[in-house]
Amino acid sequence: PRNARVKRVMKNREAKTEENVKTAMFIRGSKTSQVVNDALADLYMLKKPHAVNFTKKNQIHPFEDPSNLQFFSQKNDASLFVIGTHSKKRPHTLTFARMFDHQLLDMMEVSIEHGIPMRDFKTPKSAIGMRPCFMFNGDMWDQNPHYIMFKSMLLDFYHGQTVDRVALAGLEYVITVTSGPMTSEGKPGKIYLRTYTIVLKRSGVKLPRIELVEMGPSMDMSFGRMQEAKPEVWKQSMRVPKELKPKKKKNITRDEMGDTVGRIHLGKQDFDKIQTRKMKGLKKRSATEESASSE
């Protein structure tokens, strides 16, 4: 490194046992629409401060040539991307992409069929840097590959620092994502994304009363193209360091009911040497003492 600043940047980019919060980049394609621009701006505001927003247009087509994403990933140390494009064949499209080791991992397209930007909601907004609470409605999130990947994408995009506890006052907004029914052709249905501010009000008891006030953005989307990760690359990206793996405790198992069962190994015991409570009735007596007591 030429100086201390470059040394700090390189050290921050080194592999860590507990990785940093992932940086996301929001990029406009060569042609966009106002719907796409509003969606990119709102998603960027929800991701700040771990986000980079490109307001200028870029010649980028991730499904045809992912080399531009690899370049941006290395230059900005970013592993998450949202690319907004608009065309007659694929109108109002957002492409979500993930990188692993600065190489493309997986990506998928969604088309915005109806959207209301955050600025149109004249309601309180959450503070910058707060992590959302997610709620996924519907039974398709664990069944269909499109829904499974989109759920994984959203959770990866807005995942902050891993903590053990969360203060109730620190939950400022919630993102609800509802899955629509499958189409008659057997294709995935729509996705309904809504964002609400959490308002805590007095309830007369210790726990406050919670109300949800919609703050935006609000988007109705449908699925487009999808490129899944290669099995060997996905397995490598999901590898957990040895330091973070829970240590296996010996002689402790769980039964079918979920109860913890432990096994204790004891050494050979000599019952003649076991210390017992000294009671008068347990003392050894001679034959003369026993005959005298019987008389």
C-alpha positions as a LaTeX table, in Angstrom:
\begin{tabular}{lrrr}
\hline
Residue & $x$ (\AA) & $y$ (\AA) & $z$ (\AA) \\
\hline
Pro1 & 0.00 & 0.00 & 0.00 \\
Arg2 & 1.19 & 3.47 & $-0.91$ \\
Asn3 & $-0.25$ & 5.21 & 2.14 \\
Ala4 & $-2.25$ & 4.61 & 5.31 \\
Arg5 & $-5.59$ & 5.30 & 3.62 \\
Val6 & $-5.07$ & 2.63 & 0.96 \\
Lys7 & $-3.87$ & 0.25 & 3.67 \\
Arg8 & $-7.09$ & 0.75 & 5.66 \\
Val9 & $-9.24$ & 0.19 & 2.56 \\
Met10 & $-7.41$ & $-3.02$ & 1.66 \\
Lys11 & $-7.66$ & $-4.30$ & 5.22 \\
Asn12 & $-11.39$ & $-3.58$ & 5.25 \\
Arg13 & $-11.81$ & $-5.64$ & 2.08 \\
Glu14 & $-9.99$ & $-8.67$ & 3.44 \\
Ala15 & $-11.90$ & $-11.84$ & 4.25 \\
Lys16 & $-13.36$ & $-11.76$ & 7.76 \\
Thr17 & $-14.93$ & $-14.29$ & 10.04 \\
Glu18 & $-17.93$ & $-11.99$ & 10.44 \\
Glu19 & $-18.43$ & $-10.08$ & 7.21 \\
Asn20 & $-19.35$ & $-6.41$ & 6.99 \\
Val21 & $-22.79$ & $-5.18$ & 6.03 \\
Lys22 & $-23.08$ & $-5.72$ & 2.28 \\
Thr23 & $-23.01$ & $-2.66$ & 0.04 \\
Ala24 & $-25.67$ & $-2.38$ & $-2.66$ \\
Met25 & $-25.42$ & $-0.43$ & $-5.90$ \\
Phe26 & $-28.45$ & 1.05 & $-7.67$ \\
Ile27 & $-27.74$ & 1.61 & $-11.36$ \\
Arg28 & $-29.82$ & 3.06 & $-14.20$ \\
Gly29 & $-29.61$ & 1.31 & $-17.54$ \\
Ser30 & $-29.32$ & 2.92 & $-20.94$ \\
Lys31 & $-33.08$ & 3.57 & $-20.97$ \\
Thr32 & $-35.34$ & 3.95 & $-17.95$ \\
Ser33 & $-38.79$ & 5.25 & $-17.09$ \\
Gln34 & $-40.05$ & 7.47 & $-14.28$ \\
Val35 & $-41.51$ & 4.41 & $-12.58$ \\
Val36 & $-38.11$ & 2.72 & $-12.57$ \\
Asn37 & $-36.31$ & 5.88 & $-11.39$ \\
Asp38 & $-38.73$ & 6.29 & $-8.48$ \\
Ala39 & $-38.35$ & 2.64 & $-7.49$ \\
Leu40 & $-34.54$ & 2.85 & $-7.56$ \\
Ala41 & $-34.56$ & 6.04 & $-5.49$ \\
Asp42 & $-36.91$ & 4.58 & $-2.86$ \\
Leu43 & $-35.04$ & 1.28 & $-2.56$ \\
Tyr44 & $-31.82$ & 3.25 & $-2.27$ \\
Met45 & $-33.25$ & 5.34 & 0.59 \\
Leu46 & $-34.25$ & 2.19 & 2.46 \\
Lys47 & $-30.73$ & 0.74 & 2.05 \\
Lys48 & $-28.74$ & 3.84 & 3.05 \\
Pro49 & $-26.03$ & 4.32 & 4.27 \\
His50 & $-24.68$ & 1.03 & 2.88 \\
Ala51 & $-25.60$ & 1.91 & $-0.69$ \\
Val52 & $-24.27$ & 3.64 & $-3.81$ \\
Asn53 & $-26.67$ & 5.32 & $-6.24$ \\
Phe54 & $-25.76$ & 6.00 & $-9.89$ \\
Thr55 & $-28.03$ & 8.68 & $-11.32$ \\
Lys56 & $-26.42$ & 8.68 & $-14.77$ \\
Lys57 & $-27.36$ & 6.14 & $-17.40$ \\
Asn58 & $-25.03$ & 3.21 & $-18.09$ \\
Gln59 & $-24.77$ & 0.75 & $-20.95$ \\
Ile60 & $-25.31$ & $-2.34$ & $-18.85$ \\
His61 & $-27.09$ & $-5.60$ & $-19.74$ \\
Pro62 & $-26.40$ & $-8.11$ & $-16.95$ \\
Phe63 & $-28.08$ & $-11.12$ & $-18.61$ \\
Glu64 & $-26.05$ & $-10.65$ & $-21.80$ \\
Asp65 & $-22.71$ & $-9.44$ & $-20.35$ \\
Pro66 & $-22.03$ & $-9.40$ & $-16.58$ \\
Ser67 & $-18.53$ & $-7.95$ & $-16.95$ \\
Asn68 & $-19.74$ & $-4.44$ & $-16.02$ \\
Leu69 & $-21.13$ & $-5.77$ & $-12.73$ \\
Gln70 & $-17.81$ & $-7.42$ & $-11.94$ \\
Phe71 & $-16.00$ & $-4.14$ & $-12.60$ \\
Phe72 & $-18.37$ & $-2.13$ & $-10.38$ \\
Ser73 & $-18.16$ & $-4.82$ & $-7.69$ \\
Gln74 & $-14.38$ & $-4.64$ & $-7.47$ \\
Lys75 & $-14.22$ & $-0.86$ & $-7.68$ \\
Asn76 & $-16.86$ & $-0.17$ & $-5.02$ \\
Asp77 & $-16.50$ & $-3.37$ & $-2.95$ \\
Ala78 & $-20.19$ & $-4.08$ & $-3.56$ \\
Ser79 & $-21.88$ & $-7.47$ & $-3.70$ \\
Leu80 & $-25.52$ & $-6.46$ & $-4.33$ \\
Phe81 & $-26.95$ & $-4.72$ & $-7.41$ \\
Val82 & $-30.28$ & $-3.36$ & $-8.62$ \\
Ile83 & $-30.36$ & $-2.35$ & $-12.29$ \\
Gly84 & $-33.32$ & $-0.43$ & $-13.64$ \\
Thr85 & $-34.24$ & $-0.66$ & $-17.33$ \\
His86 & $-37.24$ & $-0.01$ & $-19.56$ \\
Ser87 & $-38.07$ & $-1.33$ & $-23.02$ \\
Lys88 & $-41.11$ & $-2.28$ & $-25.04$ \\
Lys89 & $-40.46$ & $-5.98$ & $-24.51$ \\
Arg90 & $-39.66$ & $-5.67$ & $-20.78$ \\
Pro91 & $-41.24$ & $-2.48$ & $-19.40$ \\
His92 & $-40.37$ & $-1.00$ & $-15.99$ \\
Thr93 & $-37.89$ & $-3.74$ & $-15.08$ \\
Leu94 & $-35.70$ & $-4.12$ & $-12.00$ \\
Thr95 & $-32.87$ & $-6.68$ & $-12.07$ \\
Phe96 & $-31.64$ & $-7.89$ & $-8.68$ \\
Ala97 & $-28.15$ & $-9.43$ & $-8.77$ \\
Arg98 & $-25.78$ & $-10.88$ & $-6.17$ \\
Met99 & $-22.01$ & $-11.33$ & $-6.38$ \\
Phe100 & $-19.64$ & $-13.76$ & $-4.69$ \\
Asp101 & $-15.92$ & $-13.03$ & $-4.70$ \\
His102 & $-16.66$ & $-10.28$ & $-7.27$ \\
Gln103 & $-18.18$ & $-12.84$ & $-9.64$ \\
Leu104 & $-21.85$ & $-13.05$ & $-10.58$ \\
Leu105 & $-23.70$ & $-15.48$ & $-8.31$ \\
Asp106 & $-27.38$ & $-15.22$ & $-9.33$ \\
Met107 & $-29.92$ & $-12.65$ & $-10.53$ \\
Met108 & $-33.58$ & $-12.23$ & $-11.39$ \\
Glu109 & $-35.92$ & $-9.71$ & $-13.04$ \\
Val110 & $-39.17$ & $-8.24$ & $-11.79$ \\
Ser111 & $-41.46$ & $-5.90$ & $-13.75$ \\
Ile112 & $-43.31$ & $-3.11$ & $-11.94$ \\
Glu113 & $-46.93$ & $-3.16$ & $-13.07$ \\
His114 & $-48.12$ & $-0.53$ & $-10.60$ \\
Gly115 & $-46.05$ & 1.65 & $-8.31$ \\
Ile116 & $-46.55$ & 4.54 & $-5.90$ \\
Pro117 & $-43.33$ & 6.32 & $-4.82$ \\
Met118 & $-42.52$ & 7.24 & $-1.25$ \\
Arg119 & $-42.95$ & 10.97 & $-1.86$ \\
Asp120 & $-46.67$ & 10.53 & $-2.63$ \\
Phe121 & $-47.35$ & 9.31 & 0.91 \\
Lys122 & $-47.68$ & 12.31 & 3.22 \\
Thr123 & $-46.93$ & 10.23 & 6.31 \\
Pro124 & $-43.99$ & 9.94 & 8.76 \\
Lys125 & $-40.89$ & 8.19 & 7.41 \\
Ser126 & $-38.33$ & 6.02 & 9.18 \\
Ala127 & $-34.85$ & 7.25 & 10.00 \\
Ile128 & $-31.92$ & 6.52 & 7.69 \\
Gly129 & $-29.93$ & 3.41 & 8.55 \\
Met130 & $-32.71$ & 1.54 & 10.37 \\
Arg131 & $-33.19$ & $-2.11$ & 9.48 \\
Pro132 & $-36.70$ & $-3.22$ & 8.47 \\
Cys133 & $-38.85$ & $-5.96$ & 9.86 \\
Phe134 & $-39.95$ & $-8.31$ & 7.06 \\
Met135 & $-43.25$ & $-10.16$ & 6.80 \\
Phe136 & $-43.87$ & $-12.59$ & 3.93 \\
Asn137 & $-47.52$ & $-13.47$ & 3.38 \\
Gly138 & $-48.59$ & $-16.54$ & 1.42 \\
Asp139 & $-47.54$ & $-20.17$ & 1.12 \\
Met140 & $-45.53$ & $-19.78$ & $-2.11$ \\
Trp141 & $-42.38$ & $-18.40$ & $-0.45$ \\
Asp142 & $-41.19$ & $-21.91$ & 0.43 \\
Gln143 & $-42.53$ & $-23.78$ & $-2.61$ \\
Asn144 & $-41.82$ & $-22.01$ & $-5.90$ \\
Pro145 & $-38.18$ & $-21.32$ & $-7.01$ \\
His146 & $-39.00$ & $-17.77$ & $-8.16$ \\
Tyr147 & $-40.52$ & $-16.83$ & $-4.82$ \\
Ile148 & $-37.75$ & $-18.57$ & $-2.86$ \\
Met149 & $-35.03$ & $-16.63$ & $-4.71$ \\
Phe150 & $-36.81$ & $-13.29$ & $-4.45$ \\
Lys151 & $-37.30$ & $-13.76$ & $-0.72$ \\
Ser152 & $-33.61$ & $-14.62$ & $-0.34$ \\
Met153 & $-32.69$ & $-11.53$ & $-2.39$ \\
Leu154 & $-34.73$ & $-9.14$ & $-0.24$ \\
Leu155 & $-33.44$ & $-10.56$ & 3.03 \\
Asp156 & $-29.87$ & $-10.36$ & 1.74 \\
Phe157 & $-30.29$ & $-6.78$ & 0.55 \\
Tyr158 & $-31.63$ & $-5.38$ & 3.81 \\
His159 & $-29.73$ & $-7.57$ & 6.26 \\
Gly160 & $-27.81$ & $-5.48$ & 8.77 \\
Gln161 & $-25.47$ & $-6.39$ & 11.60 \\
Thr162 & $-26.29$ & $-9.64$ & 13.38 \\
Val163 & $-27.41$ & $-8.85$ & 16.93 \\
Asp164 & $-28.67$ & $-10.91$ & 19.86 \\
Arg165 & $-31.37$ & $-8.50$ & 20.97 \\
Val166 & $-33.51$ & $-5.84$ & 19.33 \\
Ala167 & $-35.04$ & $-2.91$ & 21.19 \\
Leu168 & $-38.73$ & $-2.41$ & 20.50 \\
Ala169 & $-38.16$ & 1.30 & 19.86 \\
Gly170 & $-35.55$ & 0.38 & 17.22 \\
Leu171 & $-38.16$ & $-1.19$ & 14.93 \\
Glu172 & $-39.33$ & 1.79 & 12.90 \\
Tyr173 & $-40.78$ & 0.23 & 9.75 \\
Val174 & $-41.92$ & $-3.07$ & 8.30 \\
Ile175 & $-41.87$ & $-4.36$ & 4.73 \\
Thr176 & $-44.66$ & $-6.75$ & 3.83 \\
Val177 & $-44.38$ & $-8.89$ & 0.70 \\
Thr178 & $-47.46$ & $-10.84$ & $-0.38$ \\
Ser179 & $-47.41$ & $-13.61$ & $-2.97$ \\
Gly180 & $-50.23$ & $-13.77$ & $-5.47$ \\
Pro181 & $-51.75$ & $-17.04$ & $-6.75$ \\
Met182 & $-50.22$ & $-18.96$ & $-9.63$ \\
Thr183 & $-51.54$ & $-18.14$ & $-13.09$ \\
Ser184 & $-53.72$ & $-20.50$ & $-15.11$ \\
Glu185 & $-50.64$ & $-21.46$ & $-17.18$ \\
Gly186 & $-48.81$ & $-22.56$ & $-14.03$ \\
Lys187 & $-46.50$ & $-19.54$ & $-13.96$ \\
Pro188 & $-45.68$ & $-17.53$ & $-10.81$ \\
Gly189 & $-48.18$ & $-14.83$ & $-9.91$ \\
Lys190 & $-47.65$ & $-11.25$ & $-8.83$ \\
Ile191 & $-45.79$ & $-9.82$ & $-5.85$ \\
Tyr192 & $-47.29$ & $-7.07$ & $-3.71$ \\
Leu193 & $-44.69$ & $-5.05$ & $-1.77$ \\
Arg194 & $-45.82$ & $-2.54$ & 0.85 \\
Thr195 & $-43.88$ & $-0.50$ & 3.40 \\
Tyr196 & $-45.32$ & 0.72 & 6.70 \\
Thr197 & $-44.07$ & 2.90 & 9.52 \\
Ile198 & $-44.44$ & 1.38 & 13.00 \\
Val199 & $-46.16$ & 3.81 & 15.38 \\
Leu200 & $-46.11$ & 3.03 & 19.12 \\
Lys201 & $-49.05$ & 4.44 & 21.08 \\
Arg202 & $-50.20$ & 4.24 & 24.67 \\
Ser203 & $-52.30$ & 1.24 & 25.55 \\
Gly204 & $-52.77$ & 1.57 & 29.31 \\
Val205 & $-50.49$ & $-1.42$ & 29.96 \\
Lys206 & $-46.76$ & $-2.02$ & 29.85 \\
Leu207 & $-46.69$ & $-3.03$ & 26.19 \\
Pro208 & $-47.59$ & $-0.24$ & 23.75 \\
Arg209 & $-50.26$ & $-0.45$ & 21.09 \\
Ile210 & $-48.78$ & $-0.79$ & 17.60 \\
Glu211 & $-50.25$ & 0.82 & 14.49 \\
Leu212 & $-48.97$ & 0.56 & 10.92 \\
Val213 & $-49.03$ & 3.66 & 8.71 \\
Glu214 & $-48.13$ & 3.19 & 5.05 \\
Met215 & $-45.09$ & 5.28 & 4.10 \\
Gly216 & $-44.19$ & 3.85 & 0.68 \\
Pro217 & $-42.95$ & 2.66 & $-1.66$ \\
Ser218 & $-45.83$ & 0.48 & $-2.86$ \\
Met219 & $-45.22$ & $-1.81$ & $-5.83$ \\
Asp220 & $-47.11$ & $-4.55$ & $-7.65$ \\
Met221 & $-44.60$ & $-6.68$ & $-9.55$ \\
Ser222 & $-44.42$ & $-9.77$ & $-11.73$ \\
Phe223 & $-41.51$ & $-12.12$ & $-12.35$ \\
Gly224 & $-39.27$ & $-12.03$ & $-15.41$ \\
Arg225 & $-36.06$ & $-13.85$ & $-16.26$ \\
Met226 & $-34.09$ & $-15.71$ & $-13.61$ \\
Gln227 & $-30.53$ & $-17.05$ & $-13.50$ \\
Glu228 & $-29.80$ & $-19.38$ & $-10.60$ \\
Ala229 & $-26.38$ & $-19.91$ & $-9.07$ \\
Lys230 & $-24.26$ & $-22.89$ & $-10.03$ \\
Pro231 & $-24.43$ & $-25.61$ & $-7.35$ \\
Glu232 & $-20.68$ & $-25.65$ & $-6.63$ \\
Val233 & $-20.47$ & $-21.83$ & $-6.40$ \\
Trp234 & $-23.59$ & $-21.69$ & $-4.21$ \\
Lys235 & $-22.12$ & $-24.31$ & $-1.88$ \\
Gln236 & $-18.90$ & $-22.34$ & $-1.60$ \\
Ser237 & $-20.75$ & $-19.08$ & $-0.90$ \\
Met238 & $-22.76$ & $-20.72$ & 1.90 \\
Arg239 & $-19.73$ & $-22.17$ & 3.65 \\
Val240 & $-19.52$ & $-21.22$ & 7.32 \\
Pro241 & $-16.08$ & $-20.64$ & 8.93 \\
Lys242 & $-15.02$ & $-23.12$ & 11.60 \\
Glu243 & $-14.88$ & $-20.34$ & 14.17 \\
Leu244 & $-18.61$ & $-19.65$ & 13.76 \\
Lys245 & $-19.79$ & $-23.26$ & 13.76 \\
Pro246 & $-21.41$ & $-24.28$ & 17.05 \\
Lys247 & $-19.21$ & $-26.63$ & 19.02 \\
Lys248 & $-20.67$ & $-30.07$ & 19.43 \\
Lys249 & $-21.23$ & $-30.99$ & 23.06 \\
Lys250 & $-20.45$ & $-34.56$ & 23.95 \\
Asn251 & $-23.08$ & $-36.89$ & 25.39 \\
Ile252 & $-25.92$ & $-34.39$ & 24.77 \\
Thr253 & $-28.68$ & $-35.25$ & 22.32 \\
Arg254 & $-32.27$ & $-34.27$ & 21.57 \\
Asp255 & $-35.13$ & $-36.71$ & 21.49 \\
Glu256 & $-38.11$ & $-36.73$ & 19.13 \\
Met257 & $-39.99$ & $-34.30$ & 21.38 \\
Gly258 & $-37.18$ & $-31.76$ & 21.29 \\
Asp259 & $-36.09$ & $-32.33$ & 24.90 \\
Thr260 & $-32.38$ & $-32.28$ & 25.76 \\
Val261 & $-31.06$ & $-35.59$ & 27.00 \\
Gly262 & $-27.66$ & $-35.88$ & 28.68 \\
Arg263 & $-25.56$ & $-38.94$ & 29.48 \\
Ile264 & $-23.27$ & $-38.95$ & 32.51 \\
His265 & $-20.39$ & $-41.42$ & 32.80 \\
Leu266 & $-19.38$ & $-42.32$ & 36.36 \\
Gly267 & $-16.40$ & $-44.30$ & 37.55 \\
Lys268 & $-16.51$ & $-47.53$ & 39.56 \\
Gln269 & $-18.11$ & $-46.93$ & 42.94 \\
Asp270 & $-17.19$ & $-48.70$ & 46.20 \\
Phe271 & $-20.32$ & $-48.68$ & 48.32 \\
Asp272 & $-18.33$ & $-49.53$ & 51.49 \\
Lys273 & $-16.51$ & $-46.24$ & 51.26 \\
Ile274 & $-19.49$ & $-44.04$ & 50.45 \\
Gln275 & $-20.00$ & $-41.35$ & 53.09 \\
Thr276 & $-23.50$ & $-41.67$ & 54.49 \\
Arg277 & $-25.32$ & $-39.73$ & 57.12 \\
Lys278 & $-24.28$ & $-40.93$ & 60.57 \\
Met279 & $-27.44$ & $-42.06$ & 62.35 \\
Lys280 & $-27.59$ & $-43.84$ & 65.67 \\
Gly281 & $-29.85$ & $-46.55$ & 64.26 \\
Leu282 & $-27.33$ & $-47.42$ & 61.54 \\
Lys283 & $-24.35$ & $-47.95$ & 63.86 \\
Lys284 & $-23.01$ & $-51.50$ & 64.29 \\
Arg285 & $-23.58$ & $-52.92$ & 67.77 \\
Ser286 & $-22.25$ & $-55.94$ & 69.53 \\
Ala287 & $-24.31$ & $-58.99$ & 70.49 \\
Thr288 & $-24.34$ & $-58.04$ & 74.22 \\
Glu289 & $-25.70$ & $-54.58$ & 73.42 \\
Glu290 & $-28.45$ & $-56.07$ & 71.22 \\
Ser291 & $-29.49$ & $-58.57$ & 73.95 \\
Ala292 & $-29.51$ & $-55.84$ & 76.58 \\
Ser293 & $-31.70$ & $-53.61$ & 74.44 \\
Ser294 & $-34.12$ & $-56.47$ & 73.74 \\
Glu295 & $-34.61$ & $-57.11$ & 77.50 \\
\hline
\end{tabular}
